[in-house]
Amino acid sequence: MSAFLETIESFYGTGIKNEFGQTLEEFLEVYDPLKYKNPCSTADIIVIRTHGELKCVEEGLKVLMIKRRNHPSIGYYALPGGFVEMYEDLIDGAKRELTEETGLKDIPIEQMYAWGEVWRDPRTRIITTSYLAIVDDSVAKIKAGDDAADAQWMDISFRQIESKVCDQTNGERIRDIYELRLSNEEQDIHLISKVGVTYNKTGILKETDYEVIENSKTAFDHPRMIVQALLHIKENL
């Protein structure tokens, strides 16, 4: 096959041939990208809406959710997002999916976290990257489209309900449990979940792990993505 990229000059290295006597061009000509099974890449976007100055994450915020039109998790509410195309940067794919599913465009977003557990999706091996956007009431108008059967702003109620030491094998690891409630009273939508956040108490590397412990009608593992984003905001307030 020919090179995946149009220009390859920056990949020549020292310009020598490899152990099989191949130049970079010759190596790429016979390279088989299907030799190994490859995971799919998706992007999910947490759009947080504020009313006035952002002072806390426990209440007073809204998050944008879409209702899934198709399997898996059909009929459940999820974060807007979807598959990134082959010749598309991650952030461009995230922005495109956000526009296609909710009508929002030209919204600044920032990469939050990569979620790569094998069990995440029954369709195939999917690794997703979550992005965060923070908007105000001026961008409240949304319109469901593409894979979204509906799009709604959900009120956020967020609180820590437990914190304890869970492991002392190699230094203390702390496990915090958070309750996340998403609701839209007009549409009678109430989504409740609990997320555990486990991390090293000391040291530079926290080895943070996010786990959905309980979940009611929220698609996939999206509650933990929302919790991770809210904690990120809280740390930076």
Buried (B, 14 or more C-beta within 10 A) or exposed (E): EEBEEEEEEEEEEEEEEEEEEBEBEEEBEEEEEEEEEEBEBBBBBBBBBBEEEBEEBEEBBBBBBBBBBEEEBEEBBBBBBBBBEEEBEBBEBBBBBBBBBBBBEEBEBEEBBEBEEEEBBEEEBBBBBBBBBBBEEEBEEBEBBBBBBBBBBBBBBBEEEEEEEEEEEEEBBBBBBBBBBBBBEEEEBEBBBBBBBBBBEEEEEBEEEBBBEEBEBBBBBBBBBBBBBBBBBEEEE
